[in-house]
Amino acid sequence: MKTIPAILAGVTALAALPAAAPPAAQVSTGIEYRQGDYGTGERVETLTIDNRLRVERDRLFLSASLPWRRLEAPGNVVGGGGLLGLPIVIDPTRPAAREVRSGVGDLRLGAGYRLPAPAGFEIALTGEVKLPTASARRGLGTGAVDFGVGAEASRRFGPVTPFVGIGYTMPGDPEGYRLRDSLAARGGVVAELAPGLRGTLAYGHAESPSPLVADERQVSTALEIGLARSLSLGLHGSAGLGDGAADYGAGISLGWRLF
């Protein structure tokens, strides 16, 4: 777990670096509910409370998130399927009896860099690591370290900004699982609907890291509402387009800008 203090030290060092623009930091917390069978034929319900921190300095940004999760599903359904892939995997060695589990999820640490680009364009490269802080014994995580890399490009046209992104996840090798690397892609549009009101509509496709679960295809939408200079409210929802995604999901979040 030496990675955790190293990242925290990096956040401190980032804020201390001399730069043309001052650093910015935001914390957020939110709750999300998802339901579907993911092709298992059994209802899978997840309730997640996610807590996030993001720090930016010029072109560089760092992030950290640590969720609490409640999972009601068959015992062989395991949460935390991958960074950019599905939210579940199947462990065939676990009993299939339905049960309820809850606890701290996996800690995710990320970093990214915005590349110099022509006027109006923005290109960002990202990397992320998932540390196994969730209980593998209780089926809240795989117990392995996962890595992911990604890139996103966008172009602003007045109040509308189309974007496209791609990511590649490299899961660990936990005992009892057959997991594989997975590719994910996402595209959509962000629109400034009114002063302090921004909407997002997107489509995503993610390969499953588990051969026992179908690929994920879903549409998602979100609204971000500026309540005050340093406070924002987020609303989001999603709908699955195949067996590998939740039938539907909905959530709400609050964000505070620290500086």
N, C-alpha and C positions, 0 to 999 in steps of 0.2 A: 504493500500500500504506500510505497514511497512516492508514487505518482501524485497523490493528493496534496501533500505539502509542497511538492515541486510546482504544481499548478497554482496554488495559492500564493507562492512566492512570485510566480510569474505575473499574477494580477497586480501585486504590490509594485513590482518593478515597472510594469507597464504604466501605471499611474504616475510614476516618478520620472519617466523619460521626458526629455525636452522635446517639444513638438510645436508645430504651427497652430494646431487646434487643441483646446483643452480636452481632457478625458471626459467621458460620459459613462454613467453606470445606471442600470435599472434592475430592480428586483420585481418579480411577479409571482403570484400564486393563483391557482385556478382549479376547478373541479370539472371532470368530464365523465360521462356515462356512455358506454358502448354495449350493444347487444347484437348477437348473431350466432349462427352455428358454425361458421367457417368451414362448412362442408362436412362437419362431424356428425350431423344429424341430432346433436344435443345442443341445448341453449347454453351459450357462454356469455356471462355478464361481467363487465369490469367497471369498477368505479375508481377513478384515479384523482388524487390531489397532488398537483405538481408544483414544485417550488423552483424558481429559476433565478439566476444571476447572469447579467451580461455587462461586460466592460469593453468600451471602445476607445481607441486612441489613434487618430488619423485613419490609416488604412487597415489597421490591425484590430481584431476583436476576439475576445475570449468569452466562454460561456460555461455554465455548470448547472445541472438540474438534478434534483433528488425527489422522486415521487413517493407517495404512500399509496398502496393499491389494495383494493378488495376484489377478489376473484371468486365468482360462483360458477363452477363448471365441473365436468367429470375430472377425476383425479389425474388422468393422463394428459390433461391440457395444462401446459406450463406457460406462464406469462413471461414477457420479455424476450420475444423471438429474435429480435435483431435491431440494429440501429436504424436502418432505413427500410427494412422488410416488414414482415407481419408482426402483430403484437403477441402471437402465440406460436408455440411449437408443440409437437406431440412426443411424449415419452412412452413408448410401448411397454416399458418395464413397470410402469406404475399402474395401480388398479384403476378401473374406469368408473368406480362408484362416485356419484355426485357429492361434492363437498364445497365448503366455503373456507377460503383462506384470505388472510390479510396481513399486511406488514409493510416495511420499508422496501422500496424497489431498488433497482440498480442505479448507481451514480453514473452520470454521463458528463464528460468533460470535453469541450470542443474549442477549436481555435480556427480562425479564418483570416484571409488577407484579400483586400480589394485591389485588383490589378489596375494600373493606369490604362485608361481606355479612351476612345474618341468621345467627343462631347455628346452627351445624351445617353451613352451606354454605361453600364456597370457590370463588371465581371468579378466574381468572388470565388476563391478556392477555399475549401474547408476540410478539416480533419476532426475526427471524434473518436473517443475511446469510451467503452462501457465497462465499468468496474463492477464486479459481482458482489454488491452489498446486499442484494436480495437473497432470501433463504432458498437454496436449491432443495433442501430437504422437504420444504413445504410446497414446492412447486411454484414459487414466485419468481424464479429465474433459473437460468441454466447452470449457474455457478462458474461460468467461464468469462474471460476477458474477450470482448469483441472490438474490432477496429473498423472504421469507415472513412472514406474520402469522398469528396464531392465537388461539384462546380455549379455555379448558377450565373446566368446572363440575363440582363434586362435592358429595356430601352424605353425611355420616357417620351410620350407623345402628349404634351399638354397635361390634362388631368388623368390620363390613362397610361399605365405601364405594363406591357406584356412581359412575361418572364418564362424561362425554361431552365430546368435543373436536372442534373444526373448525379447519382450516387452509387458507390460500390461498397458493400459490406463484407467483411472477412470475419466470420464468427470463430470463436474458439473451438476447442475439441473436447467438450465435456463427455465424461464417461456415460455410455448408454444411449447416446444420440448419434444420428447420422445427419450432420449439418453441412451445408455447402455455401460457397460464396454466392452473393446475390446482387443483382443490378436493379436499380430503381430509377424511374424518371417521373418528372412532374412538370406541368406547364399550366399557365393560366394568365390572369390579368388582375392588376390592382387598379382601382379607380378612386379618385378623390370625389366623393359624392356631394360633399358640402364642407364648409370650413369645420375642421375638427372631426370629420366623419369619413372613414376610408373603408371600402369594401373589397373583398377578394373572392374570386371564383377560380377553382383549379381542378384539374384531373390528374390522378396519379396512378401509376402502374408499378408494382414491386414484385420481383421474383421472390418466391418463398425460400427461406433458408432450409426448410424441412421438406423432404420428398413426400411426407404424409399430409401436407397441407397445400391447397391450391394457391396460385399467385393471387396477389391482391390488386383489385381494380376498384377505384372509388372516385366520386366527385366530392368536393368539399367547398364550403363557403364560410366567410368570416366577415365580421364588422368590428372595426376599432373606433371607439368613440372617445374623444378627448374631453374629460370632465373638468380638468383644471390644467394649469401649466405643467404640473408634475404628476398628474394622475390620469390614467386611461382605463377604460372598460372594454373588454373584448368578449364577443359572442361568436361561437362557431358551431358548425354542424357538418355532418358527412353522411353519405349514403353509399352502400356497397353495390357494385355492379356484377359481382360474381361470388362464388362460394368462398373464396379466400379472404373476403373482407367482412367486417361487421355489417349487419343489415342497416343499422343507423347508429349515429353517435351525436352527442350534443354537449356543449360545455360553455363555461363562463370563466373569465379571469379578470384580475385587477393588476395593473402595473404601476409602480412608483418610480419616478426618476430621482435618483439620489443626488446626482450632480451632473 
